[in-house]
Amino acid sequence: MFEIYEVNKSNTQRYAYGSKKAKSLFVLGLNPSCLPDKNLNPTLRNARAFSKILGFDSFVMINI
């Protein structure tokens, strides 16, 4: 689904998620997600929606 997908070894926490295109919005989060890669949690759904509203063609969510 997304070309960027970085998780821990047990695939229980996502650290980076999204797609990098010509005009990407980078979003910094403070807590890693624990949903599988096919599921967008509310934060990721909001990041995707805001990226479209703001005129970006993709987004990358980075969690620390």
C-alpha positions as a Markdown table, in Angstrom:
| # | Residue | x | y | z |
|---|---|---|---|---|
| 1 | Met | 0.0 | 0.0 | 0.0 |
| 2 | Phe | 2.7 | 2.5 | 1.0 |
| 3 | Glu | 6.3 | 2.4 | -0.1 |
| 4 | Ile | 7.7 | 3.5 | 3.3 |
| 5 | Tyr | 7.1 | 1.1 | 6.1 |
| 6 | Glu | 9.6 | 0.8 | 9.0 |
| 7 | Val | 8.7 | -1.3 | 12.0 |
| 8 | Asn | 10.5 | -3.0 | 14.9 |
| 9 | Lys | 11.6 | -6.6 | 14.6 |
| 10 | Ser | 8.3 | -8.1 | 15.9 |
| 11 | Asn | 6.2 | -5.9 | 13.6 |
| 12 | Thr | 4.3 | -4.5 | 16.6 |
| 13 | Gln | 5.3 | -0.8 | 16.3 |
| 14 | Arg | 5.5 | 1.4 | 13.2 |
| 15 | Tyr | 8.1 | 4.1 | 13.1 |
| 16 | Ala | 7.7 | 5.4 | 9.5 |
| 17 | Tyr | 4.8 | 5.0 | 7.1 |
| 18 | Gly | 3.8 | 6.7 | 3.9 |
| 19 | Ser | 4.9 | 7.5 | 0.3 |
| 20 | Lys | 7.5 | 10.0 | -0.9 |
| 21 | Lys | 6.5 | 11.7 | -4.1 |
| 22 | Ala | 7.3 | 15.1 | -5.6 |
| 23 | Lys | 5.6 | 17.1 | -2.9 |
| 24 | Ser | 5.4 | 15.2 | 0.4 |
| 25 | Leu | 4.2 | 16.4 | 3.8 |
| 26 | Phe | 6.3 | 15.1 | 6.6 |
| 27 | Val | 4.5 | 14.5 | 9.9 |
| 28 | Leu | 6.3 | 13.9 | 13.2 |
| 29 | Gly | 4.6 | 11.9 | 15.8 |
| 30 | Leu | 5.6 | 11.0 | 19.4 |
| 31 | Asn | 4.2 | 7.5 | 19.7 |
| 32 | Pro | 4.7 | 4.5 | 17.3 |
| 33 | Ser | 1.5 | 2.9 | 16.0 |
| 34 | Cys | 0.9 | -0.7 | 16.7 |
| 35 | Leu | -1.6 | -1.5 | 13.9 |
| 36 | Pro | -0.8 | -3.8 | 11.0 |
| 37 | Asp | 0.4 | -2.1 | 7.7 |
| 38 | Lys | -2.9 | -2.3 | 6.0 |
| 39 | Asn | -4.7 | -0.3 | 8.7 |
| 40 | Leu | -4.6 | 3.4 | 9.0 |
| 41 | Asn | -5.2 | 4.7 | 12.5 |
| 42 | Pro | -7.0 | 8.0 | 13.0 |
| 43 | Thr | -3.7 | 9.9 | 13.1 |
| 44 | Leu | -2.6 | 8.5 | 9.8 |
| 45 | Arg | -6.1 | 9.2 | 8.3 |
| 46 | Asn | -5.8 | 12.8 | 9.5 |
| 47 | Ala | -2.3 | 13.2 | 8.1 |
| 48 | Arg | -3.4 | 11.9 | 4.7 |
| 49 | Ala | -6.5 | 14.2 | 4.7 |
| 50 | Phe | -4.5 | 17.3 | 5.7 |
| 51 | Ser | -1.8 | 16.5 | 3.1 |
| 52 | Lys | -4.5 | 16.5 | 0.4 |
| 53 | Ile | -6.1 | 19.7 | 1.8 |
| 54 | Leu | -2.8 | 21.5 | 1.8 |
| 55 | Gly | -1.9 | 20.5 | -1.8 |
| 56 | Phe | 0.6 | 17.8 | -1.1 |
| 57 | Asp | 0.6 | 14.6 | -3.2 |
| 58 | Ser | 1.7 | 12.3 | -0.4 |
| 59 | Phe | 2.7 | 12.1 | 3.2 |
| 60 | Val | 5.3 | 10.4 | 5.4 |
| 61 | Met | 4.5 | 9.8 | 9.1 |
| 62 | Ile | 7.6 | 9.5 | 11.3 |
| 63 | Asn | 7.2 | 8.4 | 14.9 |
| 64 | Ile | 9.9 | 8.8 | 17.5 |
